[in-house]
Amino acid sequence: MGRLVMKFGGTSVADIERIRNVARHVEREVKAGHEVAVVVSAMAGTTDRLVGWCREAAAVHDAREYDAIVASGEQVTSGLLAIVLQDMGIPARSWHGWQVSVKTDGVHGAARIAAIDASELRKRMEQGQVAVVAGFQGIGPDKRITTLGRGGSDTSAVALAAALEARCDIYTDVDGVYTTDPRIDSKARKLDRVSYEEMLEMASLGAKVLQTRSVELAMVYKVPLQVRSSFEAPDAANQNRPDGSGPGTLVCDEDSIVEQHVVSGIAYSKDEAKVSIRKVKDKPGVSASIFGPLAEADISVDMIVQNVSTDGETANITFTLARKDLRKALEVLQGLKDKVGYHELTHSVDVSKVSVVGIGMRSHAGVAAKMFKSLAEKGINIQAITTSEIKISVLIDEAYTELAVRALHSAYGLEGAN
C-alpha cells in the first residue's frame, strides 16, 4: 500500500507491556501491506533520569558527552521493540541515528537535521524488514552523536518520512487534535483534518499534541501527518477512512480540506510573562536598543505594545515572552537602563495568552469583533493583542483563562466541529 513511518512517544513505550502493544500496532500495518519504519522515543522518565545523572556528575559538562549519554534512551527502546517484533515473527532490526544516517549540524543538545541518507533503510523496507529507528538523534560533522532537543523524536519521524516519501503517523496519549483542550471544555470535538498552518499556530500557541519543528518540516515537504492514540485497539484499522488515514486527525495541506471552518480551534498558553518598560525616550532607535540585546540573548518576544505619553516625549513599551526567559530578560534590561534611559521596569507572570485559529479567517470578516465581544460579556479585560492571517491572540489575567477558552469555544460554534 505504500511506505509508512510510525512514531511512538515515551508514554507509549513506558514498559515492556506497552512496547508489546506498540508491536501489535506495527503488526497491523505490516499485514495491511505497508513498508514500515518505526521511530521511538526513550521509555517514559528515562531521558530525565539521564539528564539528572549528567548534572550530578558535573554541573558544567561537555555537551558532546551529554549527547552520548541522553541518546542512549532511544537506543534501548529501539532494540527492545525490534526484539519483540522478531519474537512475533516479524522481520525487524534496530537503527541508531548515525546508522541511518541522520546528518545534523554540530550544535550538541539542540542539533538541526541537515540531511538523511535513507537509501539502505529503503532497501531493507522493500525486502519486508521493519526498521526500528532511535529518534531524537543524529550524527554531527565531527562524527559524534548529536541530539535534537526536547520533542526531537517527532522531528526525526517527519524528516525520515520526507526522506522515504512516506506518510507519518504520530502516536501519542490522545486520539487526535481537538477544537480546544477537553480538560477545560468537555464539549471539545476531535478534528478529522487540520491544515499545516493551523497546526503550526496551535503548536506554537501552547497545544502540546505535536512539536512545532515537526509541523514545520511536514509543511515544507508536504508530508501527510496523522495524530493517533497508541492506546486505541491495535485492530483499529477497520476504522480507517477511504484515503487510508486512521481514526485520528490528519494534518495536511489546506487544499485537501473540503469544508474549511472559519475558526478551527482555541489554544491557550499559561507559560507567559509580561514586561513593561515605562517612560522611555520616544525617539528613533530606542526599540532596537531594547529588542536587539534580547535577541542576542536568545530571548524571543511575542506581543509588543507601545503607548506614547501625552507630552509626546516618552513612551511605555510592554511585551510578552516565555515565562522561563523572564529572569534572563530582566537581567538584560537592567543592564540597559543607562543606555536606554527608562524610568521604571515592571513585570508580571499572572497572565496567559488565549488564541483563536482558523484558515477561514482569511476570507471572513468579524472574527476579531466576535472575540472581543465574547470576552467583554464575561468581564475579561484584554491587555495586549497580536494577529496573523489565521490567528488572533489576546493577553489576559491568568485567572480568567478557562472562562475565556470556554466562552470563545461556544461563541464560534466549535461544539459541533468534527
C-alpha positions as CSV (number, residue, x, y, z in Angstrom):
1,M,0.0,0.0,0.0
2,G,3.0,2.3,0.4
3,R,5.5,3.4,3.0
4,L,4.6,4.5,6.5
5,V,6.6,5.9,9.3
6,M,5.1,5.3,12.8
7,K,6.3,7.3,15.7
8,F,5.7,6.4,19.4
9,G,6.4,8.6,22.3
10,G,7.7,7.9,25.8
11,T,4.4,7.0,27.4
12,S,3.6,4.6,24.6
13,V,6.8,2.6,25.3
14,A,6.9,3.1,29.0
15,D,7.4,-0.6,29.8
16,I,7.6,-4.0,28.1
17,E,3.9,-4.5,28.0
18,R,3.3,-1.2,26.3
19,I,6.1,-2.0,23.9
20,R,4.2,-5.2,23.1
21,N,1.1,-3.0,22.4
22,V,3.2,-0.9,20.0
23,A,4.4,-4.0,18.3
24,R,0.7,-5.0,17.7
25,H,0.1,-1.6,16.0
26,V,3.1,-2.3,13.8
27,E,1.9,-5.8,13.0
28,R,-1.4,-4.4,11.9
29,E,0.2,-2.0,9.4
30,V,2.6,-4.7,8.1
31,K,-0.4,-7.1,7.5
32,A,-2.1,-4.2,5.6
33,G,0.8,-4.3,3.1
34,H,2.7,-1.2,4.2
35,E,6.5,-0.9,4.2
36,V,7.0,0.2,7.8
37,A,9.6,2.3,9.7
38,V,9.1,3.0,13.4
39,V,10.6,5.9,15.3
40,V,10.7,5.6,19.0
41,S,11.4,7.8,22.0
42,A,13.0,6.8,25.2
43,M,10.8,5.0,27.8
44,A,8.9,7.5,29.9
45,G,11.2,9.1,32.5
46,T,14.4,7.8,31.0
47,T,15.7,11.0,29.5
48,D,15.0,13.0,32.6
49,R,17.0,10.4,34.6
50,L,19.9,10.5,32.2
51,V,19.9,14.3,32.2
52,G,19.9,14.2,36.0
53,W,22.9,11.9,36.1
54,C,24.8,14.3,33.8
55,R,24.1,17.2,36.1
56,E,25.0,15.1,39.2
57,A,28.3,14.1,37.6
58,A,29.3,17.7,36.9
59,A,27.3,21.0,36.9
60,V,29.2,22.1,33.8
61,H,29.8,19.2,31.4
62,D,30.9,18.5,27.8
63,A,27.9,18.8,25.5
64,R,29.2,16.0,23.3
65,E,29.3,13.6,26.2
66,Y,25.9,14.8,27.3
67,D,24.5,13.8,23.9
68,A,26.2,10.4,24.0
69,I,24.5,9.7,27.3
70,V,21.0,11.0,26.7
71,A,20.8,9.4,23.3
72,S,21.1,6.0,24.9
73,G,17.4,6.0,26.0
74,E,16.1,5.8,22.5
75,Q,18.7,3.2,21.6
76,V,17.4,0.9,24.3
77,T,13.8,1.3,23.2
78,S,14.5,0.6,19.6
79,G,16.4,-2.6,20.5
80,L,13.6,-3.8,22.8
81,L,10.9,-3.2,20.1
82,A,13.0,-5.0,17.5
83,I,13.3,-8.0,19.8
84,V,9.5,-8.0,20.5
85,L,8.7,-7.8,16.8
86,Q,11.1,-10.6,16.0
87,D,9.5,-12.7,18.7
88,M,6.2,-12.2,16.9
89,G,7.7,-13.5,13.7
90,I,8.0,-10.0,12.1
91,P,11.5,-9.3,10.4
92,A,12.9,-6.2,12.2
93,R,16.1,-4.6,13.2
94,S,17.0,-1.5,15.2
95,W,18.8,1.5,13.8
96,H,20.6,4.3,15.6
97,G,20.6,7.8,14.2
98,W,24.2,7.5,12.9
99,Q,23.4,4.2,11.1
100,V,20.5,5.6,9.1
101,S,22.3,8.2,8.7
102,V,20.7,11.3,10.1
103,K,23.2,14.1,9.4
104,T,22.9,17.2,11.6
105,D,24.8,20.4,12.3
106,G,27.2,20.4,15.2
107,V,25.0,22.1,17.9
108,H,25.1,19.4,20.5
109,G,21.9,19.3,22.6
110,A,19.8,21.2,20.1
111,A,21.0,20.0,16.7
112,R,19.1,20.5,13.4
113,I,18.8,17.9,10.7
114,A,20.8,18.7,7.6
115,A,20.2,15.6,5.5
116,I,19.1,12.0,5.8
117,D,20.5,9.2,3.6
118,A,17.7,6.7,3.7
119,S,18.8,4.5,0.8
120,E,19.8,1.5,2.9
121,L,16.7,1.8,5.0
122,R,14.5,2.0,1.9
123,K,16.1,-1.2,0.5
124,R,15.6,-3.1,3.7
125,M,12.0,-2.0,3.9
126,E,11.3,-3.1,0.3
127,Q,12.6,-6.5,1.4
128,G,9.9,-6.7,4.1
129,Q,12.0,-5.7,7.1
130,V,10.6,-3.3,9.7
131,A,13.1,-0.6,10.5
132,V,13.0,0.5,14.2
133,V,14.8,3.8,14.4
134,A,16.0,5.5,17.6
135,G,14.5,9.0,17.4
136,F,15.9,12.3,18.8
137,Q,19.4,11.7,17.5
138,G,21.8,12.0,14.6
139,I,25.5,12.4,13.8
140,G,27.3,15.7,13.6
141,P,30.1,16.9,11.3
142,D,32.6,15.8,14.0
143,K,31.2,12.2,13.7
144,R,29.9,12.5,17.2
145,I,26.3,11.6,18.3
146,T,24.0,14.7,18.4
147,T,20.6,15.1,19.9
148,L,17.8,17.3,18.6
149,G,16.4,18.8,21.8
150,R,13.1,18.1,23.6
151,G,10.4,16.7,21.3
152,G,13.1,15.7,18.8
153,S,11.7,12.3,18.1
154,D,8.7,13.9,16.3
155,T,11.2,15.9,14.2
156,S,13.1,12.7,13.5
157,A,10.0,10.9,12.3
158,V,8.8,13.6,10.0
159,A,12.2,14.1,8.5
160,L,12.5,10.4,7.9
161,A,9.1,10.3,6.3
162,A,10.1,13.1,4.0
163,A,13.3,11.2,3.0
164,L,11.3,8.0,2.4
165,E,8.4,9.8,0.7
166,A,6.1,8.2,3.3
167,R,3.1,9.2,5.4
168,C,3.9,9.8,9.1
169,D,1.6,8.7,11.9
170,I,2.4,10.2,15.3
171,Y,1.1,8.0,18.1
172,T,0.6,9.7,21.4
173,D,-1.7,9.5,24.5
174,V,-4.5,11.5,22.8
175,D,-6.6,10.3,19.9
176,G,-6.2,13.4,17.7
177,V,-6.3,17.2,17.6
178,Y,-9.3,18.8,19.4
179,T,-11.0,22.2,18.9
180,T,-9.7,23.0,22.4
181,D,-8.3,21.3,25.5
182,P,-11.0,18.7,26.5
183,R,-9.9,19.1,30.1
184,I,-11.1,22.7,30.0
185,D,-14.2,22.3,27.8
186,S,-15.9,18.9,27.8
187,K,-17.7,19.9,24.5
188,A,-14.4,20.0,22.6
189,R,-14.5,17.9,19.5
190,K,-11.8,16.0,17.6
191,L,-11.0,17.4,14.1
192,D,-10.8,14.9,11.3
193,R,-8.4,17.2,9.4
194,V,-6.5,20.4,10.2
195,S,-4.2,22.3,7.9
196,Y,-0.4,22.5,8.4
197,E,-0.7,26.3,9.1
198,E,-3.4,25.8,11.7
199,M,-1.5,23.0,13.4
200,L,1.7,25.1,13.4
201,E,-0.1,28.0,15.1
202,M,-1.8,25.7,17.6
203,A,1.6,24.0,18.4
204,S,3.4,27.4,18.9
205,L,0.5,28.7,21.0
206,G,0.5,26.0,23.6
207,A,-1.1,22.9,22.1
208,K,1.1,20.0,23.2
209,V,0.0,17.4,20.7
210,L,2.8,18.0,18.2
211,Q,6.2,19.6,18.4
212,T,6.5,22.8,16.4
213,R,9.6,21.8,14.4
214,S,8.0,18.6,13.2
215,V,4.9,20.5,11.9
216,E,7.2,23.0,10.1
217,L,9.1,20.1,8.4
218,A,5.8,18.4,7.4
219,M,4.5,21.6,5.9
220,V,7.7,22.3,3.9
221,Y,8.0,18.8,2.5
222,K,4.2,18.1,2.3
223,V,4.4,15.1,4.5
224,P,0.9,13.8,5.4
225,L,1.0,13.8,9.2
226,Q,-1.5,12.0,11.3
227,V,-2.1,12.1,15.1
228,R,-3.4,8.8,16.6
229,S,-3.6,7.3,20.0
230,S,-1.3,4.4,20.9
231,F,-3.9,3.3,23.4
232,E,-6.6,2.6,20.8
233,A,-7.2,-1.0,20.0
234,P,-4.5,-2.3,17.6
235,D,-7.2,-3.6,15.3
236,A,-8.5,0.0,14.8
237,A,-7.5,-0.2,11.1
238,N,-11.1,-1.2,10.4
239,Q,-12.0,2.4,11.2
240,N,-9.7,3.8,8.5
241,R,-11.0,6.3,6.1
242,P,-11.1,5.7,2.3
243,D,-7.8,7.6,1.9
244,G,-6.1,5.1,4.2
245,S,-5.8,7.5,7.1
246,G,-6.8,6.3,10.5
247,P,-9.4,7.4,13.1
248,G,-7.2,10.3,14.4
249,T,-6.6,13.7,13.0
250,L,-4.9,14.2,9.6
251,V,-2.6,17.3,9.3
252,C,-2.5,18.2,5.6
253,D,-2.5,20.9,3.0
254,E,-5.5,23.2,3.2
255,D,-6.4,22.3,-0.3
256,S,-7.2,18.8,1.0
257,I,-9.8,20.2,3.4
258,V,-13.2,20.3,1.7
259,E,-15.1,22.3,4.3
260,Q,-13.0,25.0,5.9
261,H,-14.2,26.3,9.2
262,V,-13.8,30.0,10.0
263,V,-12.2,29.1,13.3
264,S,-10.8,25.6,13.8
265,G,-9.6,25.8,17.4
266,I,-9.0,27.7,20.6
267,A,-5.5,27.5,22.0
268,Y,-4.0,28.9,25.2
269,S,-0.7,29.2,27.0
270,K,-0.1,29.9,30.7
271,D,3.6,29.9,30.1
272,E,3.6,33.7,29.6
273,A,5.2,36.7,31.3
274,K,4.7,40.4,30.7
275,V,7.4,43.1,30.9
276,S,6.7,46.8,30.9
277,I,9.4,49.5,30.4
278,R,8.0,52.9,31.5
279,K,8.9,56.4,30.4
280,V,11.3,55.5,27.6
281,K,12.5,58.4,25.4
282,D,10.3,58.4,22.3
283,K,13.0,58.7,19.6
284,P,14.2,56.6,16.7
285,G,16.4,53.6,17.6
286,V,15.0,53.1,21.1
287,S,13.1,49.9,20.3
288,A,16.2,48.5,18.5
289,S,18.3,49.2,21.5
290,I,15.9,47.2,23.7
291,F,14.9,44.2,21.5
292,G,18.4,43.8,19.8
293,P,20.1,42.8,23.1
294,L,17.2,40.5,24.0
295,A,17.5,38.7,20.6
296,E,21.3,38.4,21.1
297,A,20.5,36.7,24.4
298,D,18.3,34.2,22.5
299,I,15.1,35.6,24.1
300,S,12.0,35.5,21.8
301,V,9.3,38.2,22.4
302,D,5.8,37.9,21.2
303,M,3.2,40.7,21.7
304,I,4.6,44.2,21.7
305,V,2.6,47.3,22.6
306,Q,3.9,50.9,22.6
307,N,2.0,53.8,24.0
308,V,3.2,57.4,23.6
309,S,2.6,59.7,26.5
310,T,0.5,62.9,26.2
311,D,3.7,65.0,26.3
312,G,5.0,63.3,23.1
313,E,8.4,62.9,24.6
314,T,8.3,59.5,26.4
315,A,6.6,56.1,25.8
316,N,5.7,52.9,27.6
317,I,6.7,49.7,25.9
318,T,5.1,46.4,27.0
319,F,5.9,42.9,25.6
320,T,5.4,39.3,26.4
321,L,7.9,36.4,26.4
322,A,8.1,32.8,27.7
323,R,8.0,32.7,31.5
324,K,11.2,30.6,31.6
325,D,13.1,33.5,29.9
326,L,11.9,36.2,32.3
327,R,14.8,36.2,34.7
328,K,17.3,36.4,31.9
329,A,15.3,39.2,30.1
330,L,15.2,41.3,33.3
331,E,19.0,40.9,33.7
332,V,19.5,42.1,30.1
333,L,17.1,45.1,30.5
334,Q,18.6,46.2,33.9
335,G,21.9,46.3,32.2
336,L,20.5,48.6,29.5
337,K,19.0,51.2,31.9
338,D,21.7,53.8,31.5
339,K,21.8,53.4,27.7
340,V,18.0,53.3,27.1
341,G,17.2,55.8,29.9
342,Y,13.9,54.3,31.1
343,H,12.3,55.3,34.4
344,E,10.8,52.0,35.6
345,L,10.9,48.3,34.8
346,T,8.0,46.1,35.9
347,H,6.9,42.5,35.2
348,S,4.1,40.1,35.8
349,V,3.6,36.3,35.5
350,D,-0.1,36.3,36.3
351,V,-1.0,36.4,32.6
352,S,-2.0,33.9,29.9
353,K,-2.4,34.0,26.1
354,V,-5.6,32.8,24.5
355,S,-5.9,32.5,20.7
356,V,-8.4,31.7,18.0
357,V,-7.0,29.9,15.0
358,G,-8.5,29.1,11.6
359,I,-7.6,29.3,7.9
360,G,-11.2,30.5,7.2
361,M,-10.3,33.8,8.9
362,R,-8.6,34.9,5.7
363,S,-11.9,35.3,3.9
364,H,-14.3,36.1,6.7
365,A,-14.8,39.5,8.5
366,G,-15.9,40.0,12.1
367,V,-13.8,37.2,13.7
368,A,-11.9,39.7,15.9
369,A,-15.1,41.6,16.8
370,K,-16.8,38.4,18.0
371,M,-13.7,37.5,20.1
372,F,-13.6,40.9,21.8
373,K,-17.4,41.0,22.4
374,S,-17.4,37.5,23.9
375,L,-14.6,38.3,26.3
376,A,-16.2,41.6,27.2
377,E,-19.5,39.9,28.1
378,K,-17.6,37.8,30.6
379,G,-15.9,40.8,32.1
380,I,-12.4,39.8,30.8
381,N,-10.0,42.6,30.1
382,I,-7.6,42.4,27.2
383,Q,-4.1,43.6,28.0
384,A,-2.5,43.1,24.6
385,I,-3.4,41.8,21.1
386,T,-1.4,40.2,18.3
387,T,-2.6,38.9,14.9
388,S,-1.6,36.9,11.9
389,E,-3.6,35.9,8.8
390,I,-5.1,32.9,10.6
391,K,-4.7,33.8,14.3
392,I,-5.8,36.3,16.8
393,S,-4.2,36.2,20.3
394,V,-5.0,38.2,23.4
395,L,-3.2,38.6,26.7
396,I,-5.5,38.3,29.8
397,D,-5.3,37.7,33.5
398,E,-4.3,34.1,34.0
399,A,-7.3,33.6,36.4
400,Y,-9.7,34.0,33.5
401,T,-8.0,31.5,31.2
402,E,-10.5,28.7,31.4
403,L,-13.5,31.0,31.3
404,A,-12.2,32.7,28.2
405,V,-11.5,29.4,26.4
406,R,-15.0,28.1,27.1
407,A,-16.6,31.4,26.1
408,L,-14.7,31.5,22.8
409,H,-15.3,27.8,22.1
410,S,-19.0,28.4,22.4
411,A,-19.0,31.8,20.5
412,Y,-17.5,30.2,17.4
413,G,-19.8,27.2,17.5
414,L,-17.0,24.7,17.8
415,E,-19.0,22.2,19.8
416,G,-20.3,20.9,16.5
417,A,-16.9,20.8,14.7
418,N,-15.7,17.4,13.6
